[in-house]
Amino acid sequence: MLFNGLFGQPCQTVLVRGDNEPEYLPAGPGPAQVIFAHGYFSSALHEISHWCIAGEYRRTLQDYGYWYCPDGRSREQQFAFEQVEVKPQALEWLFALACDGRFHISVDNLAGQGAADQQLFASRVAYQAIAYLAPDAADAADAGVSGFENRPLSGFNSSIPCRAANFLHALMRFYGTEGSLTEALQKDARRVAPLWAAVGSDSRNTKDTETV
């Protein structure tokens, strides 16, 4: 398994196929566990994206210390949910493309009022995904940094979590998708976020809420 080979030893974290709902269990006597739901590939990518974003402190807490409001959320609750899902779903989308797979926006509120604003949410996810792929000058500036958590990010924006960048590189090498991610994302955006693809929605409100 790519994830376990990449992160099992240096981060003491393993990906585990679960039989029920997804969950994150911090390290105890054994390594931390990123548990994905029912063996679903998309669930694995989504849970990995949350793990890549969670900061060092949050990775010591069960489910990263988040209180989860279940399906059936009000419009206000759903808006709050979508606020913290932009970055994880942007990473999940990139992971799926690196696997030559298919990504779907998830508002996870079938029993409630649905998305607070489906088109806006999809546009914000698309904007964030594109932003993660835009290289900047940080690669050269960080060339002297060492350690697994802080390796230089080759080919990505400095805003992308280091573990996410390393996982993306591993996926692209394994699936042979190197060099095609930006083009694939721009093409797929017409399906996933048609409003953003049509008008280039400038949805910049992507406050980092998961790195503490």
TILO-361460 format. One record per residue: residue number from 1; chain; x, y, z of N, C-alpha, C in turn; residue in three letters. Coordinates in Angstrom, 1 decimal. Example, Ala and Ser with C-alpha at 12.3 -4.5 7.8 and 13.67 -1.06 7.14 Angstrom:
<sites>
seq,mol,n_c1,n_c2,n_c3,ca_c1,ca_c2,ca_c3,c_c1,c_c2,c_c3,type
1,A,13.2,-5.7,7.8,12.3,-4.5,7.8,13.2,-3.3,7.8,ALA
2,A,12.8,-2.2,7.1,13.7,-1.1,7.1,12.9,0.0,7.9,SER
</sites>
This chain:
<sites>
seq,mol,n_c1,n_c2,n_c3,ca_c1,ca_c2,ca_c3,c_c1,c_c2,c_c3,type
1,A,0.9,-1.2,0.0,0.0,0.0,0.0,0.9,1.2,0.0,MET
2,A,0.7,2.1,-1.0,1.5,3.3,-1.1,1.6,4.1,0.1,LEU
3,A,0.4,4.4,0.7,0.4,5.3,1.9,1.3,4.7,3.0,PHE
4,A,1.1,3.4,3.3,1.8,2.8,4.5,3.3,2.8,4.2,ASN
5,A,3.7,2.5,2.9,5.1,2.5,2.6,5.7,3.8,2.7,GLY
6,A,5.0,4.9,2.4,5.5,6.2,2.5,5.5,6.8,3.8,LEU
7,A,4.5,6.6,4.6,4.3,7.3,5.9,4.4,6.4,7.1,PHE
8,A,4.3,5.1,6.9,4.3,4.1,8.1,5.4,4.3,9.1,GLY
9,A,6.6,4.4,8.6,7.8,4.5,9.5,8.0,6.0,9.9,GLN
10,A,8.2,6.9,8.9,8.6,8.3,9.3,7.5,9.0,10.1,PRO
11,A,6.2,8.7,9.9,5.1,9.4,10.5,4.4,8.5,11.5,CYS
12,A,4.8,7.2,11.6,4.1,6.3,12.5,2.6,6.3,12.3,GLN
13,A,2.2,6.2,11.1,0.8,6.3,10.7,0.5,5.3,9.6,THR
14,A,-0.6,4.6,9.7,-1.0,3.6,8.7,-2.4,3.8,8.2,VAL
15,A,-2.7,3.5,7.0,-4.0,3.5,6.4,-4.7,2.2,6.6,LEU
16,A,-5.9,2.2,7.2,-6.6,0.9,7.5,-8.0,0.9,6.9,VAL
17,A,-8.3,-0.2,6.3,-9.7,-0.4,5.7,-10.6,-0.7,6.9,ARG
18,A,-11.7,0.1,7.0,-12.7,-0.1,8.1,-13.9,-0.7,7.6,GLY
19,A,-14.8,-1.2,8.5,-16.0,-1.8,8.1,-17.2,-0.8,8.4,ASP
20,A,-16.9,0.3,9.0,-18.0,1.2,9.4,-17.6,2.6,8.9,ASN
21,A,-17.9,3.6,9.7,-17.6,5.0,9.4,-16.1,5.3,9.5,GLU
22,A,-15.6,6.3,8.7,-14.2,6.6,8.8,-13.9,7.2,10.2,PRO
23,A,-12.6,7.1,10.5,-12.2,7.5,11.8,-10.7,7.7,11.8,GLU
24,A,-10.2,8.6,12.6,-8.7,8.7,12.9,-8.5,8.4,14.3,TYR
25,A,-7.5,7.5,14.5,-7.1,7.1,15.9,-5.6,7.5,16.1,LEU
26,A,-5.3,8.3,17.0,-3.9,8.7,17.2,-3.1,7.6,17.7,PRO
27,A,-1.8,7.7,17.6,-0.9,6.7,18.0,-1.0,6.4,19.5,ALA
28,A,-0.9,5.1,19.8,-0.9,4.6,21.2,0.2,3.7,21.3,GLY
29,A,0.0,2.4,21.7,1.0,1.4,21.7,1.5,1.1,20.3,PRO
30,A,0.6,1.3,19.3,0.9,1.1,17.9,0.8,2.4,17.2,GLY
31,A,1.0,2.4,15.8,0.9,3.6,15.0,-0.5,4.2,15.0,PRO
32,A,-0.5,5.5,14.6,-1.8,6.1,14.4,-2.5,5.5,13.2,ALA
33,A,-3.8,5.5,13.2,-4.6,4.8,12.1,-5.5,5.8,11.4,GLN
34,A,-5.4,5.9,10.1,-6.3,6.6,9.3,-7.3,5.5,8.7,VAL
35,A,-8.5,5.5,9.3,-9.4,4.4,8.9,-10.4,4.9,7.9,ILE
36,A,-10.5,4.3,6.8,-11.5,4.7,5.7,-12.7,3.8,5.7,PHE
37,A,-13.8,4.3,5.1,-15.1,3.6,5.3,-15.3,2.5,4.2,ALA
38,A,-15.6,1.3,4.7,-16.2,0.2,3.9,-15.3,-0.2,2.7,HIS
39,A,-14.0,0.1,2.8,-13.1,-0.2,1.7,-13.2,0.6,0.5,GLY
40,A,-14.0,1.8,0.6,-14.1,2.6,-0.6,-12.9,3.4,-0.9,TYR
41,A,-12.5,3.4,-2.2,-11.2,4.1,-2.6,-11.4,5.6,-2.4,PHE
42,A,-12.5,6.1,-2.7,-12.7,7.6,-2.5,-12.7,8.0,-1.0,SER
43,A,-13.2,7.1,-0.2,-13.1,7.4,1.3,-11.7,7.4,1.7,SER
44,A,-10.9,6.5,1.2,-9.4,6.5,1.6,-8.8,7.8,1.2,ALA
45,A,-9.0,8.2,0.0,-8.4,9.5,-0.5,-8.9,10.7,0.4,LEU
46,A,-10.2,10.7,0.7,-10.7,11.8,1.5,-10.1,11.8,2.9,HIS
47,A,-10.0,10.6,3.6,-9.4,10.6,4.9,-7.9,10.9,4.9,GLU
48,A,-7.2,10.5,3.9,-5.8,10.9,3.7,-5.7,12.4,3.6,ILE
49,A,-6.6,13.0,2.9,-6.5,14.5,2.7,-6.7,15.2,4.0,SER
50,A,-7.6,14.7,4.9,-7.7,15.3,6.2,-6.5,15.1,7.0,HIS
51,A,-5.9,14.0,7.0,-4.6,13.7,7.7,-3.5,14.6,7.2,TRP
52,A,-3.4,14.8,5.9,-2.3,15.6,5.4,-2.4,17.1,5.9,CYS
53,A,-3.7,17.5,6.1,-3.9,18.9,6.5,-3.7,19.1,8.0,ILE
54,A,-4.2,18.1,8.8,-4.2,18.2,10.2,-2.7,18.5,10.8,ALA
55,A,-2.6,19.5,11.6,-1.3,19.8,12.2,-0.9,18.8,13.3,GLY
56,A,0.3,19.0,13.8,0.9,18.0,14.7,0.0,17.8,15.9,GLU
57,A,-0.5,18.9,16.5,-1.3,18.7,17.7,-2.6,18.0,17.4,TYR
58,A,-3.3,18.3,16.3,-4.5,17.7,16.0,-4.3,16.2,15.7,ARG
59,A,-3.2,15.8,15.3,-2.9,14.4,15.0,-2.7,13.6,16.3,ARG
60,A,-2.7,14.2,17.4,-2.6,13.5,18.7,-4.0,13.3,19.3,THR
61,A,-5.1,13.8,18.6,-6.5,13.7,19.1,-7.3,12.7,18.2,LEU
62,A,-8.2,12.0,18.8,-9.1,11.2,18.0,-9.9,12.1,17.1,GLN
63,A,-10.0,11.6,15.8,-10.7,12.4,14.8,-10.2,13.9,14.8,ASP
64,A,-9.0,14.1,15.1,-8.3,15.4,15.1,-9.0,16.4,16.0,TYR
65,A,-9.8,15.9,16.9,-10.5,16.8,17.9,-11.7,17.5,17.4,GLY
66,A,-12.2,17.1,16.2,-13.3,17.8,15.7,-14.6,17.3,16.2,TYR
67,A,-15.6,18.1,16.4,-17.0,17.7,16.7,-17.7,17.7,15.3,TRP
68,A,-18.2,16.5,15.1,-18.9,16.3,13.8,-20.4,16.4,13.9,TYR
69,A,-21.0,17.3,13.1,-22.4,17.5,13.1,-22.9,16.6,12.0,CYS
70,A,-23.8,15.6,12.3,-24.1,14.5,11.4,-25.1,15.0,10.3,PRO
71,A,-25.3,14.2,9.3,-26.2,14.4,8.2,-27.6,14.9,8.8,ASP
72,A,-28.2,15.9,8.1,-29.4,16.5,8.6,-29.1,17.9,9.1,GLY
73,A,-28.0,18.5,8.6,-27.6,19.9,9.1,-28.5,21.0,8.6,ARG
74,A,-28.6,22.0,9.4,-29.3,23.2,8.9,-28.4,24.0,7.9,SER
75,A,-29.0,25.0,7.3,-28.2,25.8,6.3,-27.0,26.4,7.0,ARG
76,A,-27.1,26.9,8.2,-26.0,27.5,8.9,-24.9,26.5,9.3,GLU
77,A,-25.4,25.3,9.8,-24.5,24.2,10.1,-23.7,23.7,8.8,GLN
78,A,-24.5,23.6,7.7,-23.9,23.2,6.5,-22.8,24.1,6.0,GLN
79,A,-23.1,25.4,6.1,-22.1,26.4,5.7,-20.8,26.3,6.5,PHE
80,A,-20.9,26.1,7.8,-19.8,25.9,8.6,-19.0,24.6,8.2,ALA
81,A,-19.8,23.5,7.9,-19.2,22.3,7.4,-18.4,22.5,6.1,PHE
82,A,-19.0,23.3,5.2,-18.3,23.5,3.9,-17.1,24.3,4.1,GLU
83,A,-17.1,25.2,5.1,-15.9,26.1,5.3,-14.6,25.2,5.5,GLN
84,A,-14.8,24.2,6.3,-13.6,23.4,6.6,-13.4,22.2,5.6,VAL
85,A,-14.3,22.1,4.6,-14.1,21.0,3.7,-13.4,21.4,2.4,GLU
86,A,-13.2,22.7,2.2,-12.6,23.2,0.9,-11.3,22.6,0.7,VAL
87,A,-10.4,22.7,1.6,-9.0,22.2,1.4,-8.9,20.7,1.4,LYS
88,A,-9.6,20.0,2.3,-9.5,18.5,2.2,-10.1,18.0,0.8,PRO
89,A,-11.2,18.6,0.3,-11.7,18.1,-0.9,-10.9,18.6,-2.1,GLN
90,A,-10.2,19.7,-2.0,-9.2,20.1,-3.1,-8.1,19.1,-3.2,ALA
91,A,-7.6,18.7,-2.0,-6.5,17.6,-2.0,-7.0,16.3,-2.5,LEU
92,A,-8.2,15.9,-2.1,-8.8,14.6,-2.5,-9.0,14.6,-4.1,GLU
93,A,-9.4,15.8,-4.6,-9.5,15.9,-6.1,-8.2,15.7,-6.8,TRP
94,A,-7.1,16.3,-6.2,-5.8,16.1,-6.8,-5.3,14.6,-6.7,LEU
95,A,-5.6,14.0,-5.5,-5.2,12.6,-5.3,-5.9,11.8,-6.4,PHE
96,A,-7.2,12.0,-6.6,-8.0,11.2,-7.5,-7.5,11.4,-8.9,ALA
97,A,-7.1,12.6,-9.3,-6.6,12.8,-10.7,-5.2,12.1,-10.8,LEU
98,A,-4.4,12.1,-9.8,-3.1,11.5,-9.8,-3.3,10.0,-10.0,ALA
99,A,-4.4,9.4,-9.5,-4.7,8.0,-9.7,-5.4,7.7,-11.0,CYS
100,A,-5.6,8.8,-11.8,-6.4,8.7,-13.0,-7.8,8.2,-12.7,ASP
101,A,-8.3,8.7,-11.5,-9.7,8.4,-11.0,-10.7,9.5,-11.2,GLY
102,A,-11.8,9.3,-10.6,-12.9,10.3,-10.7,-13.3,10.8,-9.3,ARG
103,A,-13.4,12.1,-9.3,-13.7,12.8,-8.0,-15.1,13.4,-8.1,PHE
104,A,-15.8,13.4,-6.9,-17.1,14.0,-6.8,-17.1,14.9,-5.6,HIS
105,A,-17.6,16.1,-5.7,-17.8,17.0,-4.6,-18.8,16.4,-3.7,ILE
106,A,-18.5,16.4,-2.4,-19.4,15.9,-1.3,-19.9,16.9,-0.4,SER
107,A,-21.2,17.1,-0.3,-21.7,18.1,0.7,-22.3,17.3,1.9,VAL
108,A,-22.4,16.0,1.8,-22.6,15.1,3.0,-23.8,15.6,3.8,ASP
109,A,-24.9,15.9,3.2,-26.1,16.4,3.9,-27.4,16.0,3.2,ASN
110,A,-27.5,14.7,2.9,-28.6,14.2,2.2,-29.9,14.3,3.0,LEU
111,A,-29.9,14.2,4.3,-31.1,14.3,5.1,-31.4,15.7,5.5,ALA
112,A,-30.6,16.6,5.2,-30.8,18.0,5.6,-31.2,18.8,4.4,GLY
113,A,-30.8,20.1,4.3,-31.1,21.0,3.2,-30.1,21.0,2.1,GLN
114,A,-29.3,19.9,2.0,-28.3,19.9,1.0,-27.2,20.9,1.2,GLY
115,A,-26.6,21.3,0.1,-25.5,22.3,0.2,-26.0,23.6,0.5,ALA
116,A,-25.1,24.4,1.2,-25.5,25.8,1.5,-25.5,26.6,0.2,ALA
117,A,-24.5,26.3,-0.7,-24.4,26.8,-2.0,-23.5,25.9,-2.8,ASP
118,A,-24.2,25.0,-3.6,-23.4,23.9,-4.3,-22.4,24.5,-5.2,GLN
119,A,-22.8,25.5,-6.1,-21.9,26.0,-7.1,-20.8,26.8,-6.4,GLN
120,A,-21.1,27.5,-5.4,-20.0,28.3,-4.7,-19.0,27.4,-4.1,LEU
121,A,-19.5,26.3,-3.4,-18.6,25.4,-2.7,-17.7,24.7,-3.8,PHE
122,A,-18.3,24.2,-4.9,-17.5,23.5,-5.9,-16.5,24.5,-6.5,ALA
123,A,-16.9,25.8,-6.6,-15.9,26.7,-7.2,-14.8,27.0,-6.2,SER
124,A,-15.1,27.0,-5.0,-14.0,27.3,-4.0,-13.0,26.1,-3.9,ARG
125,A,-13.6,24.9,-4.0,-12.7,23.7,-4.1,-11.8,23.7,-5.3,VAL
126,A,-12.4,24.1,-6.4,-11.6,24.2,-7.7,-10.5,25.2,-7.6,ALA
127,A,-10.9,26.4,-7.0,-9.9,27.5,-6.9,-8.7,27.0,-6.0,TYR
128,A,-9.0,26.3,-4.9,-8.0,25.8,-4.0,-7.1,24.8,-4.6,GLN
129,A,-7.8,23.9,-5.4,-7.0,22.8,-6.1,-6.0,23.4,-7.1,ALA
130,A,-6.5,24.4,-7.8,-5.6,25.1,-8.8,-4.4,25.8,-8.1,ILE
131,A,-4.8,26.4,-7.0,-3.8,27.2,-6.2,-2.7,26.2,-5.7,ALA
132,A,-3.1,25.0,-5.3,-2.1,24.1,-4.8,-1.1,23.7,-5.8,TYR
133,A,-1.5,23.7,-7.1,-0.6,23.3,-8.2,0.3,24.4,-8.8,LEU
134,A,0.0,25.7,-8.4,0.8,26.8,-8.9,2.1,26.9,-8.3,ALA
135,A,3.2,26.6,-9.0,4.6,26.7,-8.4,4.9,28.1,-7.9,PRO
136,A,5.7,28.3,-6.9,6.2,29.6,-6.5,7.6,29.5,-6.2,ASP
137,A,8.2,30.6,-5.8,9.6,30.7,-5.5,10.1,30.0,-4.2,ALA
138,A,9.1,29.5,-3.5,9.4,28.9,-2.2,10.3,27.6,-2.4,ALA
139,A,10.2,26.9,-3.5,11.0,25.7,-3.7,12.5,26.0,-3.5,ASP
140,A,13.0,27.1,-4.2,14.4,27.4,-4.1,14.7,27.9,-2.7,ALA
141,A,13.8,28.7,-2.1,14.1,29.3,-0.8,14.2,28.2,0.3,ALA
142,A,13.5,27.1,0.1,13.4,26.0,1.1,14.4,24.9,0.8,ASP
143,A,15.3,25.1,-0.1,16.2,24.0,-0.5,17.0,23.5,0.6,ALA
144,A,17.3,24.3,1.6,18.1,23.8,2.7,17.4,23.1,3.8,GLY
145,A,16.1,23.1,3.8,15.3,22.5,4.8,15.3,21.0,4.8,VAL
146,A,15.5,20.4,6.0,15.5,18.9,6.0,14.4,18.4,6.9,SER
147,A,14.2,17.0,6.8,13.2,16.4,7.6,12.0,16.1,6.8,GLY
148,A,11.3,14.9,7.1,10.2,14.5,6.2,9.1,15.5,6.2,PHE
149,A,8.8,16.1,7.3,7.6,17.0,7.4,7.9,18.3,6.6,GLU
150,A,9.2,18.6,6.3,9.5,19.9,5.7,10.3,19.8,4.5,ASN
151,A,10.2,18.7,3.7,10.9,18.6,2.5,10.5,19.6,1.5,ARG
152,A,11.4,20.1,0.7,11.1,21.0,-0.4,10.0,20.5,-1.2,PRO
153,A,9.1,21.3,-1.7,7.9,20.9,-2.4,8.2,21.2,-3.9,LEU
154,A,8.6,20.1,-4.6,9.0,20.3,-6.0,7.7,20.2,-6.9,SER
155,A,7.5,21.3,-7.6,6.4,21.4,-8.6,5.1,21.8,-8.1,GLY
156,A,5.0,22.1,-6.8,3.7,22.6,-6.2,3.9,23.9,-5.5,PHE
157,A,2.7,24.5,-5.2,2.8,25.8,-4.4,3.2,25.5,-3.0,ASN
158,A,3.8,26.5,-2.4,4.3,26.3,-1.0,3.2,26.1,0.0,SER
159,A,2.0,26.5,-0.4,0.8,26.3,0.5,0.3,24.9,0.7,SER
160,A,0.7,24.0,-0.2,0.3,22.6,-0.1,1.0,21.9,1.1,ILE
161,A,0.3,21.2,1.9,1.0,20.5,3.0,2.1,19.5,2.4,PRO
162,A,3.2,19.5,3.2,4.3,18.7,2.7,3.9,17.2,2.5,CYS
163,A,3.2,16.7,3.4,2.8,15.3,3.3,1.9,15.0,2.1,ARG
164,A,1.0,16.0,1.8,0.2,15.9,0.6,1.0,15.9,-0.7,ALA
165,A,2.1,16.8,-0.7,2.9,16.9,-1.9,3.7,15.6,-2.1,ALA
166,A,4.2,15.0,-1.0,4.9,13.7,-1.1,4.0,12.6,-1.6,ASN
167,A,2.7,12.6,-1.0,1.8,11.5,-1.5,1.4,11.7,-2.9,PHE
168,A,1.2,13.0,-3.4,0.9,13.2,-4.8,2.0,12.7,-5.7,LEU
169,A,3.3,13.0,-5.3,4.4,12.5,-6.1,4.4,11.0,-6.2,HIS
170,A,4.1,10.3,-5.1,4.1,8.9,-5.1,3.0,8.3,-5.9,ALA
171,A,1.8,8.9,-5.9,0.7,8.5,-6.7,1.0,8.7,-8.2,LEU
172,A,1.5,9.8,-8.5,1.8,10.1,-10.0,2.9,9.2,-10.5,MET
173,A,3.9,8.9,-9.7,4.9,7.9,-10.2,4.3,6.5,-10.4,ARG
174,A,3.4,6.1,-9.4,2.8,4.8,-9.5,1.8,4.6,-10.6,PHE
175,A,1.0,5.7,-10.8,0.0,5.6,-11.9,0.4,6.2,-13.2,TYR
176,A,1.6,6.7,-13.3,2.1,7.2,-14.6,1.4,8.5,-15.0,GLY
177,A,1.0,9.3,-14.1,0.3,10.6,-14.4,1.2,11.8,-14.2,THR
178,A,2.5,11.7,-14.1,3.4,12.8,-13.9,3.3,13.8,-15.1,GLU
179,A,3.3,15.0,-14.7,3.3,16.1,-15.8,2.0,16.4,-16.4,GLY
180,A,0.9,15.8,-15.9,-0.4,16.0,-16.5,-1.5,16.5,-15.6,SER
181,A,-1.1,16.8,-14.3,-2.1,17.0,-13.3,-2.8,18.4,-13.5,LEU
182,A,-2.1,19.4,-13.8,-2.8,20.7,-14.0,-3.7,20.7,-15.2,THR
183,A,-3.3,20.1,-16.3,-4.2,20.0,-17.5,-5.4,19.1,-17.1,GLU
184,A,-5.2,18.0,-16.4,-6.3,17.1,-16.1,-7.3,17.9,-15.1,ALA
185,A,-6.8,18.7,-14.2,-7.6,19.4,-13.3,-8.5,20.4,-14.0,LEU
186,A,-7.8,21.2,-14.9,-8.6,22.2,-15.7,-9.7,21.6,-16.5,GLN
187,A,-9.4,20.4,-17.1,-10.4,19.7,-17.9,-11.5,19.2,-17.0,LYS
188,A,-11.2,18.6,-15.9,-12.2,18.0,-15.0,-13.0,19.0,-14.3,ASP
189,A,-12.5,20.3,-14.2,-13.3,21.3,-13.6,-14.6,21.6,-14.3,ALA
190,A,-14.6,21.4,-15.6,-15.8,21.6,-16.4,-16.9,20.7,-15.9,ARG
191,A,-16.6,19.5,-15.4,-17.6,18.6,-14.9,-17.9,18.9,-13.4,ARG
192,A,-16.9,19.1,-12.6,-17.0,19.2,-11.2,-17.5,20.6,-10.7,VAL
193,A,-16.9,21.6,-11.3,-17.2,23.0,-10.9,-17.5,23.8,-12.2,ALA
194,A,-18.6,23.6,-12.9,-18.8,24.3,-14.2,-18.8,25.8,-14.1,PRO
195,A,-19.4,26.3,-13.0,-19.4,27.8,-12.9,-18.0,28.3,-12.8,LEU
196,A,-17.2,27.7,-12.0,-15.8,28.2,-11.9,-15.0,28.0,-13.2,TRP
197,A,-15.3,26.9,-13.9,-14.6,26.7,-15.2,-15.0,27.7,-16.2,ALA
198,A,-16.3,28.2,-16.1,-16.8,29.1,-17.1,-16.4,30.6,-16.8,ALA
199,A,-16.3,31.0,-15.6,-16.1,32.4,-15.3,-14.8,32.6,-14.4,VAL
200,A,-14.2,31.5,-14.0,-13.0,31.7,-13.2,-13.3,32.3,-11.8,GLY
201,A,-14.2,31.8,-11.1,-14.7,32.3,-9.8,-13.5,32.6,-8.9,SER
202,A,-13.4,33.8,-8.4,-12.3,34.2,-7.5,-12.7,33.9,-6.0,ASP
203,A,-12.9,32.6,-5.7,-13.3,32.3,-4.3,-12.1,32.1,-3.4,SER
204,A,-11.7,33.2,-2.8,-10.4,33.2,-2.1,-10.6,33.0,-0.6,ARG
205,A,-11.8,32.9,-0.1,-12.1,32.7,1.3,-11.8,31.3,1.8,ASN
206,A,-10.5,30.9,1.8,-10.2,29.6,2.2,-9.3,29.6,3.4,THR
207,A,-9.8,30.2,4.5,-9.0,30.3,5.7,-8.6,28.9,6.2,LYS
208,A,-7.4,28.8,6.6,-6.8,27.5,7.0,-7.3,27.2,8.4,ASP
209,A,-8.2,26.2,8.5,-8.8,25.9,9.8,-8.3,24.6,10.4,THR
210,A,-7.4,23.9,9.7,-7.1,22.6,10.1,-5.6,22.3,10.3,GLU
211,A,-4.8,23.4,10.6,-3.4,23.2,10.7,-2.9,23.3,12.1,THR
212,A,-3.7,23.6,13.0,-3.3,23.9,14.4,-2.8,22.6,15.0,VAL
</sites>
